[in-house]
Amino acid sequence: MIGEIIDIIEADLATMTALGHDASSRIHAIQRTQATILPCVVVDLTNFEPQETKSHSSFVDFVTIQLSVYADNPRESYVISTYLRDALDKYVGRVNQTDMDIRFEDLQVGISAEDESFVTQTTFIVTSERDGQSAHT
């Protein structure tokens, strides 16, 4: 799921332009490495819940994705977060064999204690539909 979100981000011109030179190397899965060049984006999966069913495997999963944008100043962090929101909110489509419906849920701002960079975190709920699921026998 993280890879699919990164694919959508990398296809967004505004976000990639805002990240600057070598933008793809500034998008990280789960956590950023030490000495990461700012600004950068971290994509993390924070919750995964299947649709409740009584006797079948779930066809639908609800996934919570958190994007953290780190930058040297709060404005840059926030602006890149708005580009990410524009790219992901209300996204409906198929990415890498997965049907996805993405909805924005929350935004928080703060300072990273590790290096005193500014961080804007946005949370999205991804509804994904899986193909080929059938009843257990």
Backbone as ProteinMPNN parsed JSONL, in Angstrom:
{"seq_chain_A": "MIGEIIDIIEADLATMTALGHDASSRIHAIQRTQATILPCVVVDLTNFEPQETKSHSSFVDFVTIQLSVYADNPRESYVISTYLRDALDKYVGRVNQTDMDIRFEDLQVGISAEDESFVTQTTFIVTSERDGQSAHT", "coords_chain_A": {"N_chain_A": [[0.824, -1.195, 0.0], [1.963, 1.247, 0.751], [3.782, 1.63, -1.292], [2.069, 2.059, -3.486], [0.91, 4.516, -2.785], [3.187, 6.139, -2.854], [3.725, 5.943, -5.611], [1.552, 7.423, -6.645], [2.118, 9.952, -5.575], [4.598, 10.496, -6.818], [3.738, 10.878, -9.38], [2.617, 13.338, -9.331], [3.03, 16.523, -10.393], [3.215, 19.079, -9.112], [3.901, 18.481, -6.426], [6.333, 17.092, -6.783], [7.9, 19.068, -7.986], [8.001, 20.949, -5.906], [9.489, 19.524, -4.027], [11.975, 19.597, -5.121], [15.31, 19.263, -6.576], [16.181, 15.992, -7.594], [13.842, 14.715, -6.612], [12.484, 12.232, -6.228], [14.16, 10.783, -4.544], [13.66, 11.957, -2.178], [11.413, 11.028, -1.045], [10.253, 8.871, 1.321], [9.749, 5.599, 2.663], [8.079, 4.654, 5.561], [10.121, 5.635, 7.509], [12.43, 8.395, 7.729], [15.859, 8.547, 6.758], [18.991, 9.116, 8.521], [20.509, 12.328, 8.176], [18.949, 13.208, 6.062], [18.065, 14.986, 3.164], [16.355, 18.03, 3.211], [13.499, 19.657, 1.756], [11.475, 16.778, 2.645], [9.422, 13.807, 2.275], [7.662, 11.483, 4.23], [6.107, 8.405, 4.05], [3.761, 6.509, 5.69], [2.122, 3.592, 6.929], [-0.399, 3.417, 9.174], [-2.594, 2.099, 10.25], [-4.668, -0.737, 9.678], [-7.573, -2.123, 8.619], [-9.792, -4.704, 7.926], [-12.929, -4.963, 6.155], [-15.759, -5.777, 8.07], [-16.985, -9.055, 8.108], [-19.107, -11.946, 8.323], [-18.727, -14.589, 7.452], [-17.002, -14.689, 5.304], [-13.957, -13.908, 3.504], [-12.675, -10.605, 3.633], [-13.478, -8.278, 1.121], [-12.887, -5.653, 1.036], [-10.646, -3.295, 2.331], [-9.746, -1.004, 4.914], [-7.461, 1.428, 5.168], [-5.197, 3.332, 7.022], [-3.219, 5.987, 6.203], [-0.35, 7.884, 6.829], [1.188, 10.9, 6.049], [4.171, 12.586, 6.381], [5.646, 15.671, 6.202], [8.736, 17.056, 6.125], [10.611, 19.996, 6.666], [12.753, 22.936, 6.392], [11.454, 25.224, 7.147], [8.253, 26.311, 8.437], [6.294, 27.138, 6.562], [7.051, 26.041, 4.057], [6.844, 23.308, 4.627], [4.08, 23.107, 5.138], [2.974, 23.987, 2.661], [3.867, 22.015, 0.837], [2.492, 19.886, 1.94], [-0.123, 20.64, 1.315], [-0.05, 20.335, -1.446], [0.259, 17.572, -1.551], [-2.169, 16.817, -0.439], [-3.913, 17.783, -2.419], [-3.194, 16.042, -4.474], [-3.882, 13.515, -3.474], [-6.39, 13.508, -2.032], [-9.682, 12.503, -2.512], [-8.939, 10.838, -4.547], [-9.562, 8.405, -6.91], [-9.026, 5.353, -8.27], [-7.038, 2.876, -10.04], [-4.157, 1.37, -8.909], [-1.271, -0.379, -9.417], [-2.662, -2.938, -9.546], [-4.565, -2.594, -7.555], [-7.644, -1.372, -6.518], [-8.405, 1.852, -5.507], [-9.68, 4.246, -3.193], [-9.311, 7.326, -1.939], [-9.382, 9.386, 0.909], [-9.059, 12.48, 2.559], [-8.3, 13.022, 6.005], [-7.126, 14.315, 8.321], [-4.983, 16.957, 9.616], [-1.917, 17.947, 11.033], [0.461, 20.049, 12.665], [3.903, 20.606, 13.602], [7.069, 20.406, 15.359], [9.971, 18.578, 14.697], [11.662, 16.824, 17.125], [14.104, 15.62, 16.826], [15.816, 16.929, 14.929], [14.987, 19.508, 14.906], [13.481, 20.296, 12.724], [10.682, 21.449, 10.786], [7.48, 19.952, 10.746], [4.712, 18.739, 8.96], [1.915, 16.819, 9.287], [-0.243, 14.762, 7.504], [-3.226, 12.892, 7.379], [-4.759, 10.161, 5.793], [-7.528, 8.179, 4.735], [-7.621, 5.174, 3.144], [-9.568, 3.342, 1.061], [-9.483, 0.193, -0.052], [-10.018, -2.183, -2.579], [-9.934, -5.608, -2.933], [-9.191, -8.058, -5.346], [-10.418, -11.312, -6.259], [-11.086, -12.665, -3.873], [-12.55, -15.223, -1.954], [-15.04, -17.271, -0.313], [-14.198, -18.98, 2.748], [-13.613, -22.458, 3.048]], "CA_chain_A": [[0.0, 0.0, 0.0], [2.846, 2.406, 0.796], [4.327, 1.788, -2.648], [1.038, 2.635, -4.339], [0.798, 5.934, -2.427], [4.382, 6.789, -3.399], [3.529, 6.054, -7.06], [0.637, 8.544, -6.901], [2.854, 11.175, -5.256], [5.615, 10.722, -7.842], [3.067, 11.296, -10.61], [2.085, 14.68, -9.127], [4.041, 17.495, -10.789], [3.365, 20.148, -8.111], [4.646, 17.946, -5.286], [7.7, 16.776, -7.178], [8.588, 20.34, -8.192], [8.237, 21.548, -4.592], [10.541, 18.776, -3.343], [13.237, 20.045, -5.688], [16.229, 18.385, -7.303], [16.199, 14.585, -7.196], [12.663, 14.623, -5.753], [12.121, 10.844, -5.889], [14.983, 10.319, -3.422], [13.209, 12.666, -0.982], [10.189, 10.366, -0.586], [10.725, 7.723, 2.087], [8.751, 4.705, 3.237], [8.069, 4.373, 6.999], [10.878, 6.641, 8.249], [13.527, 8.995, 6.97], [17.182, 8.162, 7.228], [19.781, 10.212, 9.065], [21.08, 13.274, 7.209], [18.05, 13.338, 4.919], [17.975, 16.335, 2.606], [15.024, 18.619, 3.344], [12.31, 19.008, 2.298], [11.254, 15.377, 2.299], [8.123, 13.241, 2.629], [7.68, 10.115, 4.752], [4.811, 7.75, 3.896], [3.672, 5.424, 6.664], [0.83, 2.939, 7.118], [-0.555, 3.4, 10.63], [-3.689, 1.217, 10.674], [-5.198, -1.569, 8.593], [-8.757, -2.839, 9.09], [-10.666, -5.266, 6.893], [-14.371, -4.801, 6.354], [-16.269, -6.884, 8.866], [-17.883, -10.034, 7.493], [-19.327, -13.05, 9.258], [-18.292, -15.901, 7.0], [-16.171, -14.604, 4.107], [-12.818, -12.99, 3.538], [-13.063, -9.241, 3.297], [-13.109, -7.747, -0.187], [-12.556, -4.246, 1.212], [-9.801, -2.951, 3.472], [-9.65, 0.415, 5.249], [-6.063, 1.617, 5.534], [-4.852, 4.697, 7.41], [-1.894, 6.377, 5.731], [0.087, 9.181, 7.354], [2.279, 11.526, 5.316], [4.867, 13.599, 7.168], [6.506, 16.513, 5.366], [9.758, 17.732, 6.915], [11.232, 21.11, 5.955], [13.486, 23.884, 7.228], [10.544, 26.268, 7.638], [6.876, 25.797, 8.517], [5.519, 27.428, 5.355], [7.393, 25.053, 3.037], [6.257, 22.04, 5.054], [2.633, 23.184, 4.947], [2.66, 24.092, 1.23], [4.036, 20.681, 0.237], [1.368, 19.074, 2.433], [-1.326, 20.97, 0.539], [0.112, 19.674, -2.754], [-0.035, 16.152, -1.337], [-3.619, 16.689, -0.258], [-4.52, 17.948, -3.738], [-2.908, 14.847, -5.27], [-4.443, 12.285, -2.921], [-7.771, 13.594, -1.564], [-10.706, 12.137, -3.483], [-8.357, 10.028, -5.613], [-10.229, 7.132, -7.167], [-8.374, 4.747, -9.425], [-6.369, 1.591, -9.876], [-2.704, 1.499, -8.865], [-0.623, -1.679, -9.19], [-3.662, -3.993, -9.345], [-5.402, -2.321, -6.386], [-8.61, -0.277, -6.648], [-8.241, 2.704, -4.33], [-10.488, 5.444, -2.988], [-8.56, 7.983, -0.874], [-10.056, 10.553, 1.504], [-8.324, 13.228, 3.577], [-8.932, 12.951, 7.319], [-6.61, 15.156, 9.394], [-3.704, 17.638, 9.413], [-1.306, 18.435, 12.266], [1.771, 20.662, 12.448], [4.753, 20.569, 14.772], [8.52, 20.45, 15.165], [10.635, 17.311, 14.983], [12.633, 16.987, 18.208], [15.396, 15.065, 16.425], [16.675, 17.894, 14.244], [14.295, 20.789, 14.955], [12.848, 20.636, 11.443], [9.237, 21.598, 10.889], [6.789, 18.802, 10.165], [3.26, 18.773, 8.787], [1.436, 15.457, 9.08], [-1.599, 14.617, 6.993], [-3.723, 11.526, 7.487], [-5.733, 9.793, 4.775], [-8.128, 6.85, 4.8], [-7.634, 4.542, 1.828], [-10.434, 2.179, 0.926], [-8.952, -0.603, -1.161], [-10.806, -3.371, -2.899], [-9.078, -6.686, -3.384], [-9.794, -8.989, -6.295], [-10.181, -12.738, -6.122], [-11.325, -13.234, -2.551], [-13.725, -16.093, -1.926], [-15.392, -17.805, 1.012], [-13.373, -20.069, 3.281], [-14.363, -23.727, 3.081]], "C_chain_A": [[0.866, 1.256, 0.0], [3.414, 2.682, -0.594], [3.335, 2.42, -3.6], [0.869, 4.128, -4.06], [2.0, 6.703, -2.976], [4.267, 6.947, -4.907], [2.627, 7.234, -7.411], [1.355, 9.877, -6.658], [3.86, 11.499, -6.361], [5.015, 11.16, -9.175], [2.531, 12.727, -10.513], [3.181, 15.724, -9.349], [4.28, 18.564, -9.723], [4.197, 19.673, -6.921], [6.103, 17.709, -5.647], [8.521, 18.047, -7.426], [8.938, 20.987, -6.858], [9.341, 20.832, -3.818], [11.916, 19.093, -3.9], [14.021, 18.966, -6.395], [16.225, 16.976, -6.713], [15.043, 14.26, -6.245], [12.321, 13.192, -5.341], [12.926, 10.317, -4.708], [14.594, 11.001, -2.117], [11.867, 12.128, -0.47], [10.602, 9.045, 0.055], [9.547, 6.9, 2.608], [9.069, 4.495, 4.718], [8.864, 5.387, 7.829], [11.97, 7.212, 7.367], [14.852, 8.576, 7.578], [17.906, 9.373, 7.817], [20.363, 11.036, 7.928], [20.244, 13.371, 5.935], [18.017, 14.788, 4.465], [16.537, 16.807, 2.725], [14.75, 19.538, 2.169], [12.235, 17.546, 1.872], [9.885, 14.938, 2.804], [8.341, 11.822, 3.139], [6.256, 9.575, 4.666], [4.777, 6.551, 4.832], [2.247, 4.888, 6.726], [0.642, 2.781, 8.619], [-1.674, 2.49, 11.123], [-4.237, 0.489, 9.451], [-6.372, -2.364, 9.145], [-9.536, -3.411, 7.914], [-12.129, -4.959, 7.202], [-14.872, -6.011, 7.13], [-17.223, -7.75, 8.053], [-18.04, -11.177, 8.474], [-18.732, -14.364, 8.776], [-17.365, -15.863, 5.783], [-14.941, -13.736, 4.365], [-13.296, -11.621, 3.096], [-12.587, -8.87, 1.89], [-12.569, -6.339, -0.058], [-11.712, -4.07, 2.473], [-9.812, -1.443, 3.659], [-8.265, 0.641, 5.846], [-5.842, 3.082, 5.89], [-3.403, 4.953, 7.021], [-1.559, 7.742, 6.317], [1.276, 9.657, 6.524], [2.869, 12.614, 6.197], [5.802, 14.357, 6.239], [7.443, 17.284, 6.286], [10.401, 18.821, 6.071], [11.939, 22.025, 6.941], [12.604, 24.998, 7.779], [9.105, 25.777, 7.577], [6.061, 26.037, 7.258], [5.776, 26.38, 4.278], [6.779, 23.693, 3.363], [4.75, 22.019, 4.782], [2.254, 23.21, 3.468], [2.795, 22.736, 0.545], [2.914, 19.754, 0.692], [0.078, 19.379, 1.68], [-1.246, 20.378, -0.862], [-0.205, 18.184, -2.64], [-1.53, 15.926, -1.166], [-4.34, 16.817, -1.597], [-4.344, 16.693, -4.587], [-3.677, 13.622, -4.793], [-5.918, 12.36, -2.544], [-8.738, 13.381, -2.716], [-10.134, 11.409, -4.703], [-9.143, 8.728, -5.712], [-9.57, 6.549, -8.408], [-7.728, 3.427, -9.067], [-4.866, 1.823, -9.955], [-2.132, 0.126, -8.538], [-1.616, -2.774, -8.791], [-4.565, -3.79, -8.138], [-6.327, -1.155, -6.685], [-8.571, 0.526, -5.359], [-9.195, 3.884, -4.371], [-9.885, 6.128, -1.764], [-9.308, 9.225, -0.407], [-9.174, 11.161, 2.589], [-9.063, 13.147, 4.897], [-8.438, 14.013, 8.303], [-5.292, 15.795, 8.983], [-3.218, 18.159, 10.759], [0.055, 19.026, 11.925], [2.577, 20.592, 13.736], [6.211, 20.696, 14.39], [9.085, 19.087, 15.535], [11.716, 17.549, 16.031], [14.031, 16.528, 17.805], [16.328, 16.121, 15.843], [16.064, 19.292, 14.17], [13.802, 21.252, 13.579], [11.343, 20.744, 11.679], [8.58, 20.428, 10.177], [5.289, 19.084, 10.092], [2.822, 17.35, 8.465], [0.002, 15.484, 8.59], [-1.97, 13.141, 7.052], [-4.813, 11.308, 6.449], [-6.265, 8.399, 5.076], [-8.22, 6.329, 3.366], [-8.564, 3.343, 1.897], [-9.926, 1.407, -0.28], [-9.788, -1.86, -1.336], [-9.881, -4.413, -3.495], [-9.85, -7.625, -4.3], [-9.558, -10.438, -5.854], [-10.372, -13.328, -4.745], [-12.593, -14.087, -2.584], [-13.947, -16.622, -0.512], [-14.427, -18.896, 1.43], [-14.231, -21.33, 3.311], [-13.796, -24.651, 4.104]], "O_chain_A": [[0.539, 2.229, -0.679], [3.512, 3.835, -1.015], [3.717, 3.236, -4.439], [0.704, 4.918, -4.989], [1.842, 7.803, -3.505], [4.668, 7.98, -5.444], [2.902, 7.965, -8.363], [1.215, 10.815, -7.442], [3.961, 12.648, -6.791], [5.709, 11.746, -10.006], [2.045, 13.272, -11.504], [4.142, 15.797, -8.584], [5.428, 18.92, -9.457], [5.092, 20.382, -6.462], [7.003, 18.086, -4.897], [9.709, 18.088, -7.108], [10.038, 21.514, -6.691], [10.054, 21.462, -3.036], [12.921, 18.88, -3.222], [13.496, 17.915, -6.761], [16.26, 16.796, -5.496], [15.234, 13.617, -5.213], [11.907, 12.968, -4.204], [12.427, 9.489, -3.946], [15.132, 10.667, -1.061], [11.263, 12.71, 0.431], [11.226, 8.203, -0.59], [8.493, 7.439, 2.947], [10.207, 4.191, 5.075], [8.315, 5.949, 8.777], [12.383, 6.595, 6.385], [14.942, 8.287, 8.771], [17.481, 10.513, 7.631], [20.669, 10.514, 6.856], [20.784, 13.594, 4.851], [17.948, 15.705, 5.284], [15.607, 16.077, 2.382], [15.679, 20.142, 1.634], [12.842, 17.134, 0.883], [9.27, 15.599, 3.641], [9.107, 11.053, 2.557], [5.315, 10.205, 5.148], [5.649, 5.684, 4.779], [1.284, 5.643, 6.591], [1.426, 2.093, 9.273], [-1.702, 2.141, 12.304], [-4.266, 1.027, 8.345], [-6.195, -3.19, 10.041], [-9.903, -2.673, 6.999], [-12.508, -4.728, 8.35], [-14.452, -7.139, 6.872], [-18.14, -7.251, 7.401], [-17.203, -11.361, 9.358], [-18.28, -15.173, 9.586], [-16.981, -16.918, 5.28], [-14.895, -12.947, 5.309], [-14.212, -11.501, 2.283], [-11.439, -9.121, 1.524], [-11.862, -5.868, -0.949], [-12.021, -4.617, 3.531], [-9.879, -0.689, 2.688], [-7.943, 0.105, 6.906], [-6.252, 3.972, 5.146], [-2.49, 4.245, 7.443], [-2.39, 8.65, 6.301], [2.242, 8.922, 6.32], [2.143, 13.47, 6.704], [6.647, 13.76, 5.571], [6.998, 18.07, 7.123], [10.703, 18.604, 4.897], [11.76, 21.916, 8.154], [12.96, 25.644, 8.765], [8.774, 24.921, 6.756], [5.212, 25.214, 6.915], [4.837, 25.884, 3.655], [6.258, 23.011, 2.48], [4.216, 21.039, 4.263], [1.312, 22.529, 3.061], [1.93, 22.35, -0.241], [2.438, 18.927, -0.085], [-0.725, 18.479, 1.432], [-2.265, 19.962, -1.413], [-0.852, 17.607, -3.514], [-2.085, 14.96, -1.688], [-5.265, 16.057, -1.883], [-5.246, 16.321, -5.338], [-4.079, 12.784, -5.601], [-6.64, 11.377, -2.714], [-8.616, 14.009, -3.767], [-10.763, 11.367, -5.76], [-9.359, 8.041, -4.713], [-9.558, 7.175, -9.467], [-7.852, 2.931, -7.947], [-4.36, 2.391, -10.923], [-2.465, -0.465, -7.511], [-1.409, -3.459, -7.79], [-5.265, -4.719, -7.734], [-5.87, -0.075, -7.059], [-8.685, -0.025, -4.264], [-9.479, 4.443, -5.43], [-9.937, 5.578, -0.664], [-9.802, 10.012, -1.215], [-8.617, 10.452, 3.427], [-10.293, 13.194, 4.932], [-9.244, 14.566, 9.052], [-4.571, 15.275, 8.132], [-3.986, 18.735, 11.53], [0.725, 18.56, 11.004], [2.013, 20.526, 14.828], [6.55, 21.045, 13.259], [8.722, 18.512, 16.561], [12.592, 18.391, 15.836], [15.025, 16.986, 18.368], [17.497, 16.199, 16.221], [16.567, 20.157, 13.453], [13.72, 22.451, 13.31], [10.809, 20.202, 12.646], [9.058, 19.969, 9.14], [4.688, 19.597, 11.036], [3.291, 16.748, 7.499], [-0.859, 16.139, 9.177], [-1.142, 12.263, 6.807], [-5.68, 12.16, 6.25], [-5.549, 7.547, 5.602], [-8.817, 6.963, 2.496], [-8.362, 2.436, 2.704], [-9.94, 1.915, -1.401], [-10.201, -2.502, -0.37], [-9.141, -4.14, -4.44], [-11.014, -7.941, -4.053], [-8.591, -10.728, -5.15], [-9.856, -14.412, -4.474], [-13.593, -13.694, -3.185], [-13.113, -16.425, 0.372], [-13.904, -19.639, 0.6], [-15.433, -21.267, 3.569], [-14.295, -25.763, 4.275]]}, "name": "protein", "num_of_chains": 1, "seq": "MIGEIIDIIEADLATMTALGHDASSRIHAIQRTQATILPCVVVDLTNFEPQETKSHSSFVDFVTIQLSVYADNPRESYVISTYLRDALDKYVGRVNQTDMDIRFEDLQVGISAEDESFVTQTTFIVTSERDGQSAHT"}
